[in-house]
Amino acid sequence: MLIRYFAGAAEAAGAQSTHVDASDMDAGALVQMLGRENPALEQVLKVSSLLADGVRITSPSTSLTEVTQLDVLPPFAGG
């Protein structure tokens, strides 16, 4: 899966995007894995919205099996 980071998430990740194999993960497990590898990113992920193929993830138990792209959107100024 392609993970795209925006704004402060890209800064914390040190990249605009990355690829991971998340075929057997749910959203919560992926967030934990990414945070474990990068404490700065962990803080951003806690407050970010995640979009799986353009659809907002509202539960950490959401399966990522069929997802090809995940966008990490931290809060932007004014909202």
Short mmCIF file of the C-alpha atoms (twelve columns), coordinates in Angstrom:
data_MODEL
# 
_entry.id   MODEL 
# 
loop_
_atom_site.group_PDB 
_atom_site.id 
_atom_site.type_symbol 
_atom_site.label_atom_id 
_atom_site.label_alt_id 
_atom_site.label_comp_id 
_atom_site.label_asym_id 
_atom_site.label_seq_id 
_atom_site.Cartn_x 
_atom_site.Cartn_y 
_atom_site.Cartn_z 
_atom_site.pdbx_PDB_model_num 
ATOM 1  C CA . MET A 1  0.000   0.000  0.000  1 
ATOM 2  C CA . LEU A 2  1.129   3.523  -0.727 1 
ATOM 3  C CA . ILE A 3  1.019   5.806  2.308  1 
ATOM 4  C CA . ARG A 4  1.004   9.517  1.494  1 
ATOM 5  C CA . TYR A 5  1.884   11.998 4.218  1 
ATOM 6  C CA . PHE A 6  0.708   15.605 4.125  1 
ATOM 7  C CA . ALA A 7  1.904   18.763 5.916  1 
ATOM 8  C CA . GLY A 8  3.191   18.006 9.437  1 
ATOM 9  C CA . ALA A 9  2.839   14.266 8.859  1 
ATOM 10 C CA . ALA A 10 5.340   14.459 5.982  1 
ATOM 11 C CA . GLU A 11 7.722   16.431 8.167  1 
ATOM 12 C CA . ALA A 12 7.447   13.909 11.011 1 
ATOM 13 C CA . ALA A 13 7.790   10.950 8.644  1 
ATOM 14 C CA . GLY A 14 10.741  12.526 6.852  1 
ATOM 15 C CA . ALA A 15 9.120   11.657 3.512  1 
ATOM 16 C CA . GLN A 16 6.149   12.514 1.329  1 
ATOM 17 C CA . SER A 17 5.236   8.859  0.915  1 
ATOM 18 C CA . THR A 18 6.230   5.286  1.641  1 
ATOM 19 C CA . HIS A 19 5.121   1.777  0.716  1 
ATOM 20 C CA . VAL A 20 4.201   -0.870 3.302  1 
ATOM 21 C CA . ASP A 21 2.635   -4.306 3.191  1 
ATOM 22 C CA . ALA A 22 -0.526  -3.881 5.233  1 
ATOM 23 C CA . SER A 23 -2.533  -6.665 3.614  1 
ATOM 24 C CA . ASP A 24 -3.125  -8.456 6.921  1 
ATOM 25 C CA . MET A 25 -3.522  -5.346 9.111  1 
ATOM 26 C CA . ASP A 26 -6.282  -3.153 10.358 1 
ATOM 27 C CA . ALA A 27 -5.881  0.617  10.685 1 
ATOM 28 C CA . GLY A 28 -4.975  0.443  14.381 1 
ATOM 29 C CA . ALA A 29 -2.190  -2.078 13.807 1 
ATOM 30 C CA . LEU A 30 -0.720  0.005  10.991 1 
ATOM 31 C CA . VAL A 31 -0.748  3.165  13.100 1 
ATOM 32 C CA . GLN A 32 0.971   1.290  15.944 1 
ATOM 33 C CA . MET A 33 3.619   -0.091 13.594 1 
ATOM 34 C CA . LEU A 34 4.369   3.309  12.052 1 
ATOM 35 C CA . GLY A 35 4.485   4.988  15.461 1 
ATOM 36 C CA . ARG A 36 6.756   2.360  16.941 1 
ATOM 37 C CA . GLU A 37 9.310   3.073  14.235 1 
ATOM 38 C CA . ASN A 38 9.074   6.874  14.556 1 
ATOM 39 C CA . PRO A 39 8.093   8.629  17.827 1 
ATOM 40 C CA . ALA A 40 7.572   12.010 16.096 1 
ATOM 41 C CA . LEU A 41 5.216   10.412 13.593 1 
ATOM 42 C CA . GLU A 42 3.419   8.617  16.425 1 
ATOM 43 C CA . GLN A 43 2.395   11.968 17.905 1 
ATOM 44 C CA . VAL A 44 1.115   13.234 14.557 1 
ATOM 45 C CA . LEU A 45 -0.795  10.016 13.858 1 
ATOM 46 C CA . LYS A 46 -2.698  10.395 17.134 1 
ATOM 47 C CA . VAL A 47 -4.405  13.546 15.838 1 
ATOM 48 C CA . SER A 48 -4.517  12.839 12.099 1 
ATOM 49 C CA . SER A 49 -7.351  11.757 9.846  1 
ATOM 50 C CA . LEU A 50 -6.715  8.692  7.716  1 
ATOM 51 C CA . LEU A 51 -8.255  8.246  4.273  1 
ATOM 52 C CA . ALA A 52 -8.271  4.746  2.806  1 
ATOM 53 C CA . ASP A 53 -8.655  5.046  -0.962 1 
ATOM 54 C CA . GLY A 54 -10.358 8.402  -0.352 1 
ATOM 55 C CA . VAL A 55 -12.725 7.229  2.400  1 
ATOM 56 C CA . ARG A 56 -12.205 8.444  5.966  1 
ATOM 57 C CA . ILE A 57 -11.363 5.696  8.453  1 
ATOM 58 C CA . THR A 58 -13.513 6.059  11.556 1 
ATOM 59 C CA . SER A 59 -12.515 2.887  13.426 1 
ATOM 60 C CA . PRO A 60 -9.108  1.401  14.239 1 
ATOM 61 C CA . SER A 61 -10.560 -2.020 13.417 1 
ATOM 62 C CA . THR A 62 -11.074 -1.068 9.756  1 
ATOM 63 C CA . SER A 63 -9.410  -3.684 7.567  1 
ATOM 64 C CA . LEU A 64 -6.762  -2.480 5.148  1 
ATOM 65 C CA . THR A 65 -6.736  -5.698 3.121  1 
ATOM 66 C CA . GLU A 66 -8.082  -4.179 -0.113 1 
ATOM 67 C CA . VAL A 67 -6.685  -0.652 0.383  1 
ATOM 68 C CA . THR A 68 -4.126  0.556  -2.157 1 
ATOM 69 C CA . GLN A 69 -3.554  4.097  -0.856 1 
ATOM 70 C CA . LEU A 70 -3.720  5.608  2.617  1 
ATOM 71 C CA . ASP A 71 -3.521  9.371  3.158  1 
ATOM 72 C CA . VAL A 72 -2.400  10.782 6.511  1 
ATOM 73 C CA . LEU A 73 -3.901  14.233 7.048  1 
ATOM 74 C CA . PRO A 74 -2.912  16.054 10.233 1 
ATOM 75 C CA . PRO A 75 -5.064  18.942 11.453 1 
ATOM 76 C CA . PHE A 76 -4.542  22.020 9.308  1 
ATOM 77 C CA . ALA A 77 -4.563  25.629 10.513 1 
ATOM 78 C CA . GLY A 78 -8.060  26.754 11.334 1 
ATOM 79 C CA . GLY A 79 -9.530  23.295 11.611 1 
# 
